[in-house]
Amino acid sequence: MSAETDPAVLELRNVTKTYRVKQGLFGKASLLTAVDDVSLSLPRGEVLGLVGESGCGKSTLAKILLGLEMPSSGQVLIDGTEIRAQDRLSLARRIQPIFQDPYSSLNPRKTIFDIISLPLRVHRVGGRAEWDRKVREILDIVGLPARVMETYPSQMSGGQRQRVAIARALIMKPEIVICDEPTSALDVSVQSQILNLLGDLRREFGLTYLFISHDLAVVEHLATRVAVMYLGRIVEEADVAGLFDEAMHPYTRALLKSVLTPEPGLGVPDTQLGVAYPNPIDPPSGCQFHPRCPMATEYCQTTKPVPIPTRTGHVECHLHDPNNPMKNEKVA
Ligand code: SF4
């Protein structure tokens, strides 16, 4: 599927989210920009991998898409209709989350049947016999036997719990699934089983995923497009082959290198960038990546880069800007 032929099922237009935060008891309130002018378009059936270090704004973006936060400015459209115009229940029918931690996202006091059938009961779909039939059906689809219906999350392994979380997300047959680090709390051996399951379900049900991860190796497995986020901005976006073959932004290249660390998929990647991730309340001037960028010039310290179109997306870096007046300036 391609962006030219399929209309976007999910579209973000210049979405910005800011928060007022107070530093200390008597400190002045400062503005924190968690999501900064993000535009993305996701055609039906595609998987957009959203990558970046923790604190880059990925989770805030997920909350906006789920209707848990409203953008400060900009628009989020599902099938062309603004998210603000949709009530929470109808939004929940169309867009569902799968969270990172299947240990805390499932209520330990409820049976697996209660957990998976909850959306049916909330949306008043059918009665007990239909809930029973639908839960059995979805358990089979996610690879769990019907006998787990009367058990509790504590009686299951991490991988089984994540299958339950997937079943709960899919029981209302949503169009879009926001997968927020769905495998990072799991053993490495179980991660690929869950990724394969998500891939199979996408093909079978024509699902569209926003797949949030700090791990490019995981994203490469599933995504059709990749957006790289840094301090709330999408600094590079490309189709998956383009990004892995010829990453253009120095930050994307650092993330790619981090995948080659001895145990990829375990915890936050070591980007080898030396300088710590900046404080979003007091972001660096010019290109916000400049204090960590091995290619930074003096121009980068003062001038914000603009999105430059590339073969399959865009990149925000002066190195690729034909109008950069300091193109031959020495690295600072
Ligand atoms: Fe590095 Fe400059 Fe490009 Fe920013 S604009 S990523 S500092 S080279």
Residues whose N, C-alpha, C, O or C-beta is under 5 A from the ligand:
A	BS01	SF4	P250 C287 F289 H290 C293 M295 A296 T297 C300 P305 E316 C317 H318 L319
